[in-house]
Structures are given as structure tokens and as C-alpha cells.
Amino acid sequence: MNKNISLVSISNKSVASLSYLVTEYGFLLDLSNDLLIQLDPNFPEGPERQEYLEKLEKAIRVRNAKTDKEKTFALIMETSPTETHLYIHTDFLNTFRDIWDVDLEMRVEGHFTYPDPNTGNSNRMLTAEFSTADKKMKYKDGHAFCIQMKALGEEFNRSVLELENTTVTIQIQLFVEDEGLLNRSNNAGGIGKICKTIQSDKIYSDVSIVANDNSVFQANKCFLAVHSPVLKACMENFEESKTNKIQSAFSGGCVQALLEFVYTLEIQKAIECSKLAVELFQASHYYEMVQLEGMLSEMMLQKGNSWFDVNSAIELFRFVGKIETSSSAKLKSKLAQVLKGKRCELKDSDNFKSMFVEDWNSALEFCLMSLEK
């Protein structure tokens, strides 16, 4: 199982504040001072997490003892109108590889926001997204690279880096497959397998969940009750306690993803689809599943703009504006940036048009946030 380590997470940072170098074929961004080296906050507590943290601390200590040159972490892009090649150059990840004794994979997502170079109008900002998507970058001997990444666009060229208002958002994650550590933590893994078996084999299932598309899922009351006080109350005090049937306002896909979390504490289905993630976030709030809501919030805050479907982003922006959670403000700010970077798609979005008719407060808030730099 891959474990996720965040290496770089910067949002709308001025390129002028970074050390960069324009080359004949592209440019280099020095991100050495922006390294986080943080374990995924959704990594469950337990012996496995503790061992990972100890290995991270060791890697950080080793890095801190190195020279400035050895600490270098540079993002290199070679650009053309049709394709972009992305490289990461660093020596210190050799330390990670030596400590874990496994191959490393990396993923990069982000975007540049810059004034229209054709008009020089700083009020018309353009966005150039970049992402390795499903092409994880293999790290080997100081380099990781991804060839033929999505092109940055015809209007983007190296000169925009020197424009005063150009900013960059970058998320870089490291994935570690540590079989040795997983084997040492097989008690936790064994429990996870047992719970999956209980779900898949419908062992002593005693309640049905009917989705809004009439698809039916079997579940165990005890698993639902421990995660959701709302479902617990339904099964104890309301009609559901007699019929052993729960009518859900959410789709079959959402109920399936919710049960994935209930039995395994995983949100893999949501990670793979922004539309499903937004509906699952709404369901987690409705059922007062605080842990699930928090995991989804953190996951969506870490995702790059390209991950979001424009209609899902609008739906989530409207929803978080009506609820009070610790992450509401951060999510709204994130979503405003996502939507600002999808101007062309917004023009054709029925969800966006209906927001100005059905939800004027959300529309007004979005307009005000869009005016912020």
C-alpha cells in the first residue's frame, strides 16, 4: 500500500519570490526552501504511523546535516506549444530511498496564474495547469521525470515568469511502498482485511440501505452506529428500527463509497472522482461522520485544480457556504481559485448560471472572492 508524504505544498506564491532560472528550453524553479516533508494527516494512528514518523525524522536529520548544494530541490520544465517535460532534480531523496530501501514514486500537480502577455492587462489573468496525472514519476539517482505531460498552452511561454503578478501553486507528493513495515504491522492490516470480508460476504448483515437510485446495500448496524450518531439514532428510535431499512437521499455510488469508509477507513473511491468526493462530503456532513468529513476536506485541499470537475467545484462551493466546519473557509478559498482557473468551462456550465438565480449569496461571495488577488 502506498503511503503519501507531502514534499511541497505552496499556493499562489509569487514566482518573483522564488529563485528561478530561464533556460534555452524551459525554466528551473528552486523549491529547496519550500520543502514540507510531512506525512499524510489522514494516515491512521498506530504503530505503523509511528514507524513512518520515525523514518521521516531520521531523513530530515540527515538532510539538515548536508550542504546547501546537497539540499537542492529543483523543479525543471522543458516546454513547447505541444508538450511539456517535467523533471525533479534533488540528491536528498536518496536518503529516503536508503532509509526505506524501496523504490520511490512522485506526483506533481499545480498551475501558473499570470497576466495576459498579449495585452499586458493585469486584470485579465490566465491559468496554465500542469499535472503528471496518472503518470507517477519514478525517482532514480537524483532525478525523477515525467515525459509528455499536459502542455501548458500556447499563450504560456518562459517570459511570463518575469511578469510581476505571476504566481504558482504546486503540490508534490512522494509515495512509498514499504512492504517490510506493512508486514511488521500485520495486526492492523489483518483487522482491515477482516472488516472488508465482513462487508463483501455480508456476514450477519442486519440492515439495508436504499440509495436514491433504488440500489440496495447490505450493512451491519454496529459499523454504521459507531461512525454516525445520526444513523445510530435512526436505527434505535425511528421507523428504521422496525423495518431494518434506511432510505438514503444519496446515490448508489455515494453509499458504496460511504460503506468503504465505514468498514475500512479508506476513501479511495472519492480520491478517484471529484464528483463522488463532493457528494460523499455532503453525506458525511448530513450523517455527522466527523472523521470522514475531515479526511475528505484535507484530501480536497491537497488536490490540484485539474482534479476538480467544474460543476463539482461549484456544487461544493455552494454547500460549504451553508455549513460551519473548521475547514469551510479554506475550502471556499481553494474552490474560488479552482473556478477562477476554469473560466472557459464556467461560461458553459449550467450549474454556474443557476447559482446566480437560485443562490444569490453564494454567487455574490464568489464574485467578491474572484476580485481578490
Secondary structure, DSSP 8 states (H G I E B T S, - for coil): -EEEEEEEEEEEEEGGGSEEEE-SSEEEEE-GGGEEEEE-TTS-SSHHHHHHHHHHHHHHHHHHTS-TTTT-EEEEEEE-SS-EEEEEEESTHHHHHHHHTS-EEEEEEEEEEEE-TTT--TTSEEEEEEE-TT--EEEETTEEEEEEE----TT--GGGGGSTT-EEEEEEEEEEE-HHHHHHTHHHHHHHHHHHHHHHTTTT--EEEE-TTS-EEEE-HHHHHHH-HHHHHHHHHSTHHHH-EEE-SS-HHHHHHHHHHHHHS--HHHHT-HHHHHHHHHHHHHTT-HHHHHHHHHHHHHS-GGGS-HHHHHHHHHHHTTS--TTHHHHHHHHHHHHHTTHHHHHT-HHHHHHHHH-HHHHHHHHHHHH--
